[in-house]
Amino acid sequence: MDCRWIEEARNIICVGRPGLGKTRILKALGRAACEKGFDALYVVTAKMLEDLQASLADGTYRRVLRRYERPSVLLCDEFGYEPFDARATNFLFRLISARHRKAPTVLATKQPQQLHCPIRKQRTTPTGSALQEEPRQAIQWTRSGPANRQRNHRH
């Protein structure tokens, strides 16, 4: 697999309803990155936000934020599956802005509208400002059709 998108710091947005293979795509991109010598970190977005929130309480915020800023590729699964509060919105903005044009962030989301989540109520969304500032720069992969999970469970 060509990993030029990593060298170019091009973000990827995977859109589709549950069961269509977004997680599988994220993990395949991460594996391809590692095979080419890049480091990749796969996270469930809500868990990452919980880690950042907890780090404020124990004084490790900067170290935890760097853990998510540092990888060559950050793969955020289930983006927008849970609502973002104001603090989570700020975490996302800081993280994605810090990575913008330096290292790609790959998001998996159910609906493209989730990329314009409550963060727009502030000045801008983290994805709107960083991932989609230049729409031609972000690669969008949209999948529709029957869910793989349903297809695999039929007898």
C-alpha positions as semicolon CSV with decimal commas, in nm:
position;residue;x (nm);y (nm);z (nm)
1;M;0,000;0,000;0,000
2;D;0,128;0,346;-0,090
3;C;0,170;0,557;0,223
4;R;0,233;0,887;0,048
5;W;-0,067;1,029;0,236
6;I;0,141;1,003;0,555
7;E;0,439;1,186;0,408
8;E;0,199;1,455;0,279
9;A;0,018;1,470;0,618
10;R;-0,316;1,416;0,442
11;N;-0,598;1,337;0,682
12;I;-0,847;1,064;0,603
13;I;-1,214;1,061;0,698
14;C;-1,398;0,726;0,681
15;V;-1,775;0,769;0,677
16;G;-2,042;0,500;0,695
17;R;-2,298;0,344;0,918
18;P;-2,196;0,077;1,171
19;G;-2,084;-0,256;1,033
20;L;-1,946;-0,133;0,700
21;G;-1,578;-0,182;0,780
22;K;-1,456;0,157;0,900
23;T;-1,264;0,006;1,191
24;R;-1,111;-0,254;0,962
25;I;-1,000;0,023;0,723
26;L;-0,845;0,222;1,010
27;K;-0,654;-0,082;1,133
28;A;-0,538;-0,168;0,779
29;L;-0,410;0,188;0,732
30;G;-0,229;0,164;1,065
31;R;-0,074;-0,168;0,973
32;A;0,039;-0,036;0,633
33;A;0,194;0,266;0,807
34;C;0,386;0,041;1,047
35;E;0,504;-0,183;0,763
36;K;0,650;0,127;0,595
37;G;0,834;0,228;0,914
38;F;0,588;0,483;1,051
39;D;0,435;0,456;1,396
40;A;0,058;0,450;1,435
41;L;-0,176;0,477;1,730
42;Y;-0,532;0,342;1,717
43;V;-0,777;0,490;1,970
44;V;-1,149;0,495;2,034
45;T;-1,220;0,868;2,040
46;A;-1,430;0,861;2,360
47;K;-1,155;0,671;2,546
48;M;-0,892;0,920;2,427
49;L;-1,109;1,209;2,548
50;E;-1,159;1,035;2,885
51;D;-0,779;0,996;2,916
52;L;-0,728;1,365;2,844
53;Q;-0,998;1,461;3,096
54;A;-0,848;1,238;3,368
55;S;-0,501;1,378;3,299
56;L;-0,619;1,722;3,410
57;A;-0,700;1,582;3,753
58;D;-0,365;1,409;3,807
59;G;-0,145;1,675;3,649
60;T;-0,030;1,468;3,351
61;Y;-0,220;1,657;3,080
62;R;0,083;1,767;2,875
63;R;0,232;1,417;2,878
64;V;-0,098;1,254;2,780
65;L;-0,161;1,512;2,505
66;R;0,188;1,444;2,364
67;R;0,107;1,070;2,354
68;Y;-0,168;1,151;2,103
69;E;0,023;1,425;1,919
70;R;0,340;1,222;1,864
71;P;0,251;0,926;1,636
72;S;0,309;0,949;1,263
73;V;-0,054;0,840;1,221
74;L;-0,337;0,884;1,473
75;L;-0,638;0,662;1,401
76;C;-0,952;0,782;1,585
77;D;-1,237;0,533;1,570
78;E;-1,601;0,603;1,657
79;F;-1,558;0,979;1,617
80;G;-1,880;1,154;1,717
81;Y;-2,056;0,836;1,831
82;E;-2,095;1,006;2,169
83;P;-2,173;1,378;2,206
84;F;-1,879;1,609;2,278
85;D;-1,907;1,848;2,570
86;A;-1,721;2,181;2,572
87;R;-1,408;2,037;2,734
88;A;-1,388;1,745;2,488
89;T;-1,433;1,994;2,208
90;N;-1,133;2,190;2,330
91;F;-0,923;1,874;2,360
92;L;-1,008;1,778;2,002
93;F;-0,934;2,125;1,872
94;R;-0,593;2,137;2,041
95;L;-0,498;1,786;1,935
96;I;-0,605;1,805;1,572
97;S;-0,465;2,156;1,533
98;A;-0,129;2,043;1,674
99;R;-0,115;1,757;1,422
100;H;-0,246;1,958;1,126
101;R;-0,002;1,964;0,833
102;K;0,251;1,770;1,041
103;A;0,103;1,423;1,075
104;P;-0,222;1,276;0,948
105;T;-0,523;1,202;1,161
106;V;-0,765;0,936;1,039
107;L;-1,125;0,951;1,163
108;A;-1,404;0,696;1,139
109;T;-1,754;0,838;1,182
110;K;-2,111;0,732;1,118
111;Q;-2,224;1,050;0,949
112;P;-2,032;1,335;0,788
113;Q;-2,247;1,578;0,989
114;Q;-2,067;1,452;1,301
115;L;-1,756;1,622;1,170
116;H;-1,940;1,950;1,222
117;C;-2,054;1,856;1,570
118;P;-2,124;2,096;1,857
119;I;-1,779;2,239;1,815
120;R;-1,913;2,468;1,542
121;K;-2,103;2,651;1,816
122;Q;-1,767;2,777;1,931
123;R;-1,566;2,940;1,657
124;T;-1,504;2,638;1,445
125;T;-1,490;2,262;1,458
126;P;-1,159;2,085;1,502
127;T;-1,233;1,888;1,191
128;G;-1,370;2,189;1,010
129;S;-1,060;2,393;1,079
130;A;-0,793;2,129;1,059
131;L;-0,922;1,827;0,872
132;Q;-1,137;2,007;0,619
133;E;-0,972;2,348;0,597
134;E;-0,859;2,249;0,251
135;P;-1,118;1,994;0,136
136;R;-0,897;1,868;-0,143
137;Q;-0,630;1,785;0,114
138;A;-0,840;1,544;0,325
139;I;-0,922;1,210;0,171
140;Q;-1,283;1,110;0,232
141;W;-1,382;0,745;0,208
142;T;-1,758;0,691;0,219
143;R;-1,909;0,345;0,234
144;S;-2,272;0,241;0,195
145;G;-2,457;-0,081;0,134
146;P;-2,534;-0,379;0,353
147;A;-2,342;-0,401;0,677
148;N;-2,066;-0,662;0,686
149;R;-2,169;-0,765;1,037
150;Q;-2,521;-0,847;0,918
151;R;-2,393;-1,032;0,612
152;N;-2,150;-1,238;0,824
153;H;-2,420;-1,342;1,073
154;R;-2,669;-1,484;0,824
155;H;-2,700;-1,861;0,805
